[in-house]
Amino acid sequence: MKTYKLTAFGIKPNTGENITPLLTSVLQKIKSKTSGLESVIIQFEKGRYDFYPEGAVKREYYISNHDQDNPKTVGIEIEKFDNVTLKGKGTDLMFHGRMLPLALIESQNIKIKDLNIDFEKPQITQVKVITNDTIAGNIVYETAPWVKYKIKDSTFYNTGEGWEMQPTSGIAFENATKHIIFNSGDIRVGTKGVTELSHGIIKAHHWTNKKLIPGTVIAMRSWHRPAPGIFIHKGKNISFENVKVHYAEGMGLLAQLTENIYMDGFGVCLRGKDDPRYFTTQADATHFSGCKGKIISKNGLYEGMMDDAINIHGTYLKIIKRLDDHTLIAKYMHEQSYGFDWGNTQDTVQFIQSKTMELWDTKNTIASIKPILANNNDPIKEFRIEFTKALDPTVDPSKLEIGIENLTWTPSVVFTGNTIRNNRARGALFSTPKPTLVTNNIFDHTSGCAILLCGDSNGWYETGSCRDITIRDNKFINALTSMYQFTTAVISIYPEIPDLANQKKYFHSGIKIQNNQFETFDLPILYAKSVDGLLFRGNTIKTNTEYPAFHRNKKRVLLERVTGVDFNDNKVNGKPVDLL
């Protein structure tokens, strides 16, 4: 294995200079000198390296669950380059403007180690409430020291390096704890009808919210998610050790169509307890779309992000037309999920009735799959798919809404030793039929549910059913302090089923929830819908009064169309209890 020290190429830390074009050139030189079987280490020294858009490569990437605007401005690109270790020493990679920091494209055996990704000027605006006059209906707030802004036509705009934006929504944090304010959720923010009282002190004349007491810190943001911090596309054997993403305008890490991903000590997190920021990424910390093999996440820290810590799923295509007994036209449906391959020859698929989320018993195999494009440069949205076996006559899109799931591209999962805290929406989402183990994690003040098992062929079109998932030895601390989609209990098994009344089969199965600790101020612990085989055993529930009970679900356990249940040896406040 050969080591290339970047200092030998003139790339040194702490200069403040733009290293983007030089590093791009150096990576190409190293790649040209490396045979396909050689392994190389590319070494950053300790310190800070600055990346600017000037001189960066521009790429057309279609990234699952992100805005499909192109091109992307890429800081570090490793494309079709195998057996590479990108290694730091706790090194800070600081990005400027709007960039995709790290892209790993069609590469195998890649290791990223001891590196931190951050942005100098985040698109999220952090402010602190100074006064809140609920009678007059105005709030005065102070911008964080690093925030640059302008006021135009009485409207507040956050400004940065080559961009400006008006925040439209916000998340409010307790000053001392960095917990999200109880029962606040997504709040309206005062960026219209404002005046500047002095530099950094803004009065919002029409902003009312009695929960925003003086000292409250608010992350004001938009819903734009152009690019993640790390993008992995069609990779294999990708690992991360002690890698941290402190900010990205999209997700922290997004992997699609990739086999085997290993993360140890990965974090989407603040820079320790003294970090003046309260937020991290604009969306999920980590997200895996259409991956296979194994996904392992251990010893991670996920906090302050504006969505889930982890989400693992595939994508349902919707059948548009049946051409003959072997051939269908199928289409990506969600506006943030298209433009990339969906399947390959010999992949195994199954069909699902969207309204009842019932699967056909017979699976099929792809004989051929081709994108349907009006122009060669158009993003992929539709496919012509031919199957090896004749289609069931009832797979008829003229009579039913039907989705297709690619079963080959589904992973097994181990999620262990992680801490998830002080984030918006939900903790962890798992939607894969392969064995999934969720163990020894701490879910601390996730503002929505801590764990969600979903499945949806109607809105997000995210597959699929869980068949073998074990959730054990985890600790849940005051989850569910705000209401978001699917947040019916601390653990919410909530497939989107528009016509549950006419469902005859079950969507999820093989769910085991064992030996977990729940510390909670409210009642809902478990909600389950359309499950065959649900074990809830040896769990302990301890109640507290940190917040008032507020949830509309007034049951500790709420089941809808669930069979094969086993509820034994559970305790509430130290006493055995029958939860059914």
C-alpha positions in Angstrom: 0.0 0.0 0.0 1.4 3.4 -1.0 0.9 6.6 1.0 0.6 10.0 -0.7 1.0 12.9 1.6 -0.8 15.9 0.3 1.9 18.2 1.6 4.2 16.8 -1.0 1.9 18.3 -3.6 1.7 21.7 -2.0 -1.6 21.1 -0.2 -1.0 22.3 3.3 -3.4 23.1 6.2 -4.3 26.4 7.7 -3.5 28.6 4.7 -7.0 29.8 4.0 -6.4 29.3 0.3 -8.8 27.4 -2.0 -7.4 23.9 -2.4 -10.3 22.6 -4.5 -8.7 22.8 -8.0 -5.3 21.6 -6.8 -6.7 18.6 -4.9 -8.8 17.7 -7.9 -5.7 17.7 -10.1 -3.7 15.7 -7.5 -6.4 13.0 -7.2 -6.3 12.6 -11.0 -2.5 12.3 -11.0 -2.6 9.7 -8.2 -5.4 7.8 -10.0 -3.4 7.7 -13.2 -0.4 6.2 -11.4 -2.5 3.5 -9.7 -3.4 0.2 -11.2 -6.8 -1.3 -10.5 -5.4 -3.7 -7.9 -3.2 -1.3 -5.9 -4.2 0.3 -2.7 -3.3 3.9 -1.8 -3.6 6.1 1.2 -4.1 9.8 0.6 -3.1 11.7 3.7 -4.3 15.0 5.0 -2.4 16.6 7.9 -4.1 17.9 11.0 -5.6 21.4 10.6 -8.1 23.1 8.3 -8.4 23.0 4.5 -10.7 25.4 2.7 -12.7 24.4 -0.4 -14.4 27.0 -2.6 -16.6 26.6 -5.6 -14.1 28.3 -7.9 -12.2 25.6 -9.8 -14.5 22.8 -8.6 -15.8 20.2 -10.9 -19.5 20.4 -11.9 -21.4 17.2 -12.1 -25.0 16.1 -13.0 -26.0 13.9 -10.1 -29.5 12.8 -9.4 -29.6 12.1 -5.6 -32.4 10.2 -3.9 -34.5 12.3 -1.5 -32.8 15.6 -2.5 -33.8 18.4 -4.8 -33.0 17.3 -8.4 -31.4 20.6 -9.4 -28.2 20.4 -11.4 -25.3 20.7 -11.8 -23.7 20.0 -8.4 -20.5 21.7 -7.4 -18.2 19.0 -6.0 -15.4 19.6 -3.6 -13.8 16.1 -3.5 -14.7 13.5 -6.2 -13.5 9.9 -6.1 -14.9 8.4 -9.3 -14.2 4.9 -10.6 -11.2 4.8 -8.3 -10.9 1.7 -6.2 -8.9 0.7 -3.1 -8.5 4.3 -1.8 -8.2 5.4 1.8 -8.8 9.2 2.4 -7.2 9.8 5.8 -7.0 12.7 8.1 -5.8 13.4 11.6 -9.0 14.9 12.9 -8.7 17.2 9.9 -11.3 19.9 9.2 -12.5 20.2 5.6 -14.3 23.6 5.5 -16.5 24.3 2.5 -17.8 27.6 1.2 -20.9 28.6 -0.8 -23.1 25.8 -2.0 -21.1 22.6 -2.6 -21.4 18.8 -2.4 -18.3 18.2 -0.2 -17.5 14.5 -1.0 -18.7 12.3 -3.8 -17.8 8.6 -4.0 -19.0 7.5 -7.5 -18.8 3.9 -8.8 -15.8 3.1 -6.6 -15.0 0.0 -4.5 -13.1 -0.6 -1.3 -13.1 3.0 -0.1 -12.2 4.1 3.4 -12.7 7.6 4.8 -11.0 8.1 8.2 -10.6 10.9 10.8 -12.0 13.7 8.7 -14.6 16.4 9.6 -16.9 18.1 7.0 -18.3 21.6 7.7 -19.4 24.8 6.0 -18.2 28.3 6.9 -21.6 29.9 6.3 -24.5 27.6 6.9 -27.8 28.3 5.1 -29.6 27.8 8.4 -29.9 31.0 10.4 -29.4 30.8 14.1 -31.0 33.5 16.3 -31.8 34.0 20.0 -35.0 35.5 21.3 -34.3 38.7 23.3 -37.9 39.8 24.0 -41.3 38.4 23.3 -44.2 40.8 23.6 -47.2 38.5 23.3 -49.7 41.3 23.8 -48.3 43.6 21.1 -47.5 40.6 18.9 -43.8 41.1 18.2 -40.5 39.4 18.9 -37.0 40.8 19.0 -34.2 38.4 18.2 -30.4 38.5 17.9 -28.5 36.8 15.1 -25.6 34.5 15.9 -22.2 36.2 15.4 -21.4 34.3 12.2 -24.7 35.1 10.5 -24.7 37.6 7.7 -27.9 39.1 6.5 -29.7 41.9 4.8 -33.1 43.4 5.0 -34.9 44.2 1.8 -38.5 45.5 1.6 -38.9 44.7 5.4 -37.9 41.1 4.7 -34.9 39.3 6.4 -32.5 37.4 4.2 -29.7 35.2 5.3 -26.7 35.8 3.0 -23.6 33.8 2.3 -20.9 33.2 -0.2 -22.8 33.4 -3.5 -26.3 32.8 -2.1 -29.1 34.4 -0.2 -32.4 33.1 1.2 -35.4 34.0 3.2 -36.0 31.5 6.0 -39.6 30.3 6.1 -39.7 27.8 9.0 -37.9 27.1 12.2 -37.0 24.7 15.0 -36.8 26.2 18.5 -34.3 24.9 21.1 -34.0 25.3 24.8 -31.0 27.5 25.5 -29.3 25.4 28.2 -30.2 21.8 27.1 -30.4 22.1 23.3 -33.6 20.0 23.6 -36.3 21.1 21.1 -39.0 23.2 22.8 -41.8 21.0 24.0 -44.8 20.7 21.7 -43.5 23.2 19.2 -42.6 21.3 16.0 -42.1 23.3 12.9 -42.8 27.0 13.7 -43.5 30.0 11.7 -40.5 32.5 11.8 -40.5 36.3 11.8 -38.7 37.2 8.6 -41.4 39.4 7.0 -42.3 42.8 8.4 -39.0 43.3 10.3 -36.8 46.2 11.2 -33.2 46.4 12.3 -32.9 48.0 15.7 -29.1 47.8 15.7 -26.6 45.5 14.0 -27.7 41.9 14.6 -30.8 42.9 16.6 -34.0 42.4 14.6 -37.6 43.2 15.5 -40.3 41.0 13.9 -43.5 43.1 14.1 -46.0 40.4 13.3 -44.4 37.3 14.9 -46.4 35.7 17.8 -45.6 32.5 19.6 -45.9 32.4 23.4 -43.6 29.3 23.6 -40.6 31.4 22.5 -39.5 32.8 25.8 -36.4 35.0 26.0 -33.2 32.9 25.6 -34.8 30.5 23.2 -32.5 29.6 20.3 -34.1 29.2 16.8 -32.7 27.5 13.7 -34.5 29.4 10.9 -34.4 27.6 7.6 -35.9 26.8 4.2 -36.9 23.4 2.9 -34.3 23.4 0.2 -32.0 20.3 0.2 -29.7 20.5 -2.9 -26.9 18.2 -1.8 -25.7 16.0 1.1 -22.4 16.3 2.8 -21.3 12.9 1.5 -22.8 11.2 -1.6 -22.2 7.6 -2.5 -23.5 6.2 -5.8 -23.0 2.7 -7.1 -20.3 1.9 -4.7 -19.2 -1.3 -2.9 -17.4 -1.9 0.4 -17.4 1.7 1.6 -16.3 2.4 5.2 -16.1 5.4 7.5 -14.2 5.7 10.7 -14.4 8.7 13.0 -15.9 10.9 10.3 -18.0 13.8 11.3 -20.4 16.0 9.3 -21.1 19.2 11.2 -23.3 20.8 8.5 -24.8 20.1 5.1 -27.6 21.8 3.3 -29.1 18.4 2.5 -28.5 15.2 4.4 -25.2 14.3 6.2 -24.7 11.1 4.1 -26.8 9.8 1.3 -25.9 6.4 -0.3 -27.8 4.9 -3.2 -27.4 1.7 -5.2 -24.4 0.7 -3.1 -23.4 -2.6 -1.6 -21.9 -2.9 1.9 -21.5 0.3 4.0 -19.7 0.3 7.3 -19.7 3.3 9.7 -17.9 3.3 13.1 -17.8 6.6 15.0 -19.6 8.4 12.2 -21.3 11.5 13.4 -23.7 14.2 12.2 -23.1 16.3 15.3 -22.0 19.5 16.9 -18.3 20.3 17.7 -18.7 19.2 21.4 -20.7 20.8 24.2 -19.2 24.2 23.7 -20.2 24.5 20.1 -22.3 27.7 19.7 -24.4 26.1 17.0 -27.5 24.2 17.9 -28.2 22.6 14.5 -26.4 20.3 12.1 -27.9 19.2 8.8 -30.9 20.4 6.9 -32.4 16.9 6.6 -31.5 13.3 7.6 -28.2 12.5 9.2 -27.8 9.3 7.1 -30.0 7.9 4.4 -29.7 4.7 2.4 -31.8 4.3 -0.8 -31.8 1.1 -2.8 -28.7 -0.4 -1.2 -27.9 -4.0 -0.6 -25.4 -6.2 1.3 -24.8 -5.0 4.8 -25.3 -1.5 6.4 -23.6 -1.2 9.7 -23.7 1.9 11.9 -22.0 1.7 15.3 -20.8 4.1 17.9 -22.3 7.1 16.1 -23.6 10.5 17.3 -26.5 12.1 15.6 -27.9 15.3 16.9 -29.4 18.6 15.9 -30.4 17.5 12.4 -33.6 18.6 10.9 -34.8 15.1 10.2 -34.1 11.4 11.0 -30.8 9.9 12.2 -31.1 7.0 9.7 -33.5 6.0 7.0 -33.1 2.8 5.1 -35.5 2.0 2.3 -36.0 1.2 -1.4 -38.2 3.0 -3.9 -41.5 1.7 -5.3 -42.1 2.4 -9.0 -45.7 2.8 -9.9 -47.0 0.7 -12.8 -48.3 3.0 -15.5 -49.1 0.6 -18.3 -49.2 -3.1 -19.0 -47.9 -3.7 -22.6 -48.2 -7.5 -22.7 -48.1 -10.5 -20.4 -44.3 -10.0 -19.8 -43.8 -6.2 -20.1 -44.7 -3.1 -18.1 -44.1 0.6 -18.1 -43.3 1.8 -14.5 -42.4 5.2 -13.2 -40.7 7.1 -10.3 -43.3 9.1 -8.6 -41.8 11.4 -6.0 -40.2 14.6 -7.1 -37.0 14.0 -5.1 -36.5 10.4 -6.2 -35.7 10.0 -9.9 -32.9 10.2 -12.3 -31.0 7.0 -11.4 -31.2 3.3 -12.2 -33.8 1.3 -10.4 -32.9 -2.3 -11.2 -30.8 -4.7 -13.3 -31.3 -7.9 -15.2 -31.8 -10.9 -12.9 -33.1 -8.7 -10.0 -36.0 -10.2 -8.1 -39.1 -8.0 -7.7 -42.5 -8.2 -6.1 -45.7 -6.3 -6.7 -47.9 -4.5 -4.2 -51.4 -3.1 -4.3 -51.0 0.5 -3.2 -54.4 1.1 -1.5 -54.2 -2.0 0.8 -50.4 -2.5 0.7 -50.9 -6.2 0.0 -48.3 -8.1 -1.9 -48.8 -10.6 -4.7 -47.6 -14.0 -3.6 -45.6 -14.6 -6.8 -42.3 -12.8 -7.3 -40.8 -12.2 -10.7 -37.3 -11.6 -12.2 -36.3 -8.8 -14.5 -35.3 -10.0 -18.0 -34.6 -6.5 -19.3 -35.0 -3.0 -18.1 -34.6 0.2 -20.2 -35.1 3.8 -19.4 -37.7 5.6 -21.5 -36.3 9.0 -22.5 -37.7 11.7 -24.8 -34.2 13.1 -25.1 -30.9 11.4 -24.2 -30.1 14.1 -21.7 -33.3 13.9 -19.8 -33.2 12.4 -16.3 -34.6 8.9 -15.9 -38.2 8.8 -14.7 -39.8 5.8 -16.5 -38.7 2.3 -17.4 -39.8 -0.4 -19.8 -39.4 -3.6 -17.8 -39.7 -7.1 -19.2 -40.0 -10.1 -16.9 -38.9 -13.7 -17.2 -42.3 -15.1 -16.1 -45.7 -14.2 -17.3 -47.4 -11.6 -15.2 -50.3 -12.4 -13.0 -53.5 -11.3 -14.9 -54.5 -9.2 -11.9 -51.3 -7.0 -12.2 -53.3 -4.6 -14.2 -52.8 -0.8 -13.7 -56.0 0.0 -15.5 -57.9 -1.5 -12.5 -55.6 -1.1 -9.5 -52.8 1.3 -8.4 -49.8 -1.0 -8.2 -46.2 -0.6 -7.1 -43.1 -2.6 -7.8 -40.4 -3.3 -5.2 -36.8 -4.4 -6.1 -36.0 -7.1 -3.5 -32.5 -7.7 -4.7 -31.5 -4.2 -3.6 -32.4 -4.5 0.0 -29.8 -4.7 2.9 -29.4 -6.3 6.2 -28.8 -3.8 9.0 -26.9 -3.5 12.3 -27.5 -0.2 14.2 -25.8 -0.4 17.5 -24.1 1.8 20.1 -25.4 5.0 18.6 -26.8 8.1 20.3 -29.6 10.1 18.7 -30.6 13.3 20.4 -32.2 16.8 20.1 -33.3 16.4 16.5 -36.4 17.2 14.5 -39.0 14.6 13.3 -38.0 11.0 14.1 -35.1 8.9 15.3 -34.5 5.8 13.1 -36.5 4.4 10.1 -36.0 0.9 8.8 -37.8 -0.5 5.8 -36.1 -3.7 4.6 -37.1 -7.4 4.6 -33.6 -8.5 5.5 -32.5 -9.1 9.1 -32.2 -5.9 11.1 -30.8 -5.5 14.5 -31.3 -2.3 16.5 -29.5 -2.6 19.8 -27.7 -0.7 22.6 -28.7 2.7 21.3 -29.8 5.8 23.2 -32.7 7.8 21.8 -32.6 11.0 23.8 -35.3 13.7 23.2 -36.1 12.8 19.6 -38.9 15.3 19.1 -41.0 12.7 17.1 -41.1 9.0 17.5 -37.8 7.2 18.2 -38.2 4.3 15.8 -40.5 4.2 12.7 -41.2 1.1 10.6 -43.1 2.5 7.6 -43.7 1.5 4.0 -45.6 3.7 1.5 -46.6 3.2 -2.1 -48.8 6.3 -2.1 -46.8 9.4 -1.1 -43.0 9.0 -0.6 -43.1 5.6 -2.4 -40.5 4.3 0.0 -40.4 0.5 0.4 -41.0 -1.8 2.1 -42.1 -4.4 4.7 -40.0 -5.5 7.7 -39.8 -9.3 8.0 -37.1 -9.8 10.6 -36.3 -6.9 12.9 -35.1 -7.1 16.5 -35.1 -3.9 18.7 -33.5 -4.8 22.0 -31.5 -3.2 24.9 -32.1 0.3 23.8 -32.9 3.3 26.0 -35.6 5.8 25.1 -35.6 9.1 26.9 -38.6 11.5 26.5 -39.2 10.9 22.8 -42.3 12.2 21.2 -42.3 15.8 22.4 -43.8 17.2 19.2 -46.2 15.9 16.5 -44.9 14.9 13.1 -45.9 12.5 10.4 -46.2 8.9 11.6 -45.5 9.8 15.3 -48.2 7.8 17.0 -46.0 6.3 19.7 -42.3 6.1 20.8 -42.0 3.1 18.5 -44.4 3.5 15.6 -45.1 0.7 13.1 -47.0 2.8 10.6 -47.2 1.6 7.0 -49.3 4.0 4.9 -52.4 2.0 4.1 -55.3 4.1 2.6 -57.7 1.2 2.6 -56.9 -0.7 5.8 -60.6 -1.9 6.1 -60.3 -4.0 3.0 -56.8 -5.4 3.7 -56.7 -9.2 4.1 -53.0 -9.8 4.3 -50.5 -8.2 6.7 -47.7 -5.8 5.7 -45.0 -6.2 8.4 -44.0 -9.4 10.2 -41.4 -10.8 12.5 -41.0 -7.8 14.8 -39.3 -8.4 18.2 -39.0 -5.6 20.8 -37.2 -6.8 23.9 -35.5 -5.6 27.1 -35.7 -1.9 26.2 -35.9 1.0 28.8 -38.5 3.7 28.2 -38.4 6.9 30.2 -41.4 8.9 29.3 -43.7 11.7 30.4 -46.6 10.6 28.3 -48.5 7.4 27.6 -47.9 6.1 24.0 -45.1 3.5 23.9 -46.0 1.3 20.9 -48.3 1.7 17.9 -48.6 -1.1 15.4 -50.6 -1.5 12.2 -50.9 -4.5 9.9 -48.4 -6.8 11.6 -48.3 -10.6 11.7 -46.0 -11.6 14.5 -45.2 -8.9 17.2 -43.2 -9.7 20.3 -43.0 -7.0 23.1 -41.2 -8.7 26.0 -39.1 -7.7 29.0 -39.4 -4.0 28.5 -39.4 -1.5 31.4 -41.3 1.8 31.4 -40.6 4.5 33.9 -42.7 7.6 33.9 -41.6 11.2 34.8 -43.0 14.7 34.8 -40.5 16.5 32.7 -43.3 17.6 30.3 -47.1 17.5 30.6 -48.8 14.6 28.8 -50.3 16.0 25.6 -50.4 13.2 22.9 -53.8 12.5 21.4 -53.1 8.8 21.6 -54.0 7.9 25.2 -52.9 4.2 25.1 -49.6 2.8 26.0 -50.1 0.1 23.3 -52.4 0.7 20.3 -52.8 -2.1 17.8 -54.7 -2.1 14.5 -54.9 -5.3 12.4 -52.2 -7.1 14.4 -52.0 -10.8 14.9 -49.6 -13.2 16.6 -48.8 -11.0 19.5 -46.6 -11.9 22.5 -46.6 -9.4 25.4 -45.0 -10.7 28.5 -42.8 -9.7 31.4 -43.1 -5.9 30.9 -43.1 -3.5 33.8 -44.3 0.1 34.4 -42.6 1.9 37.3 -41.2 -1.4 38.6 -44.5 -3.3 38.6 -45.5 -6.0 36.2 -48.3 -4.9 33.9 -50.5 -6.3 31.2 -50.1 -3.9 28.3 -52.8 -5.4 26.1 
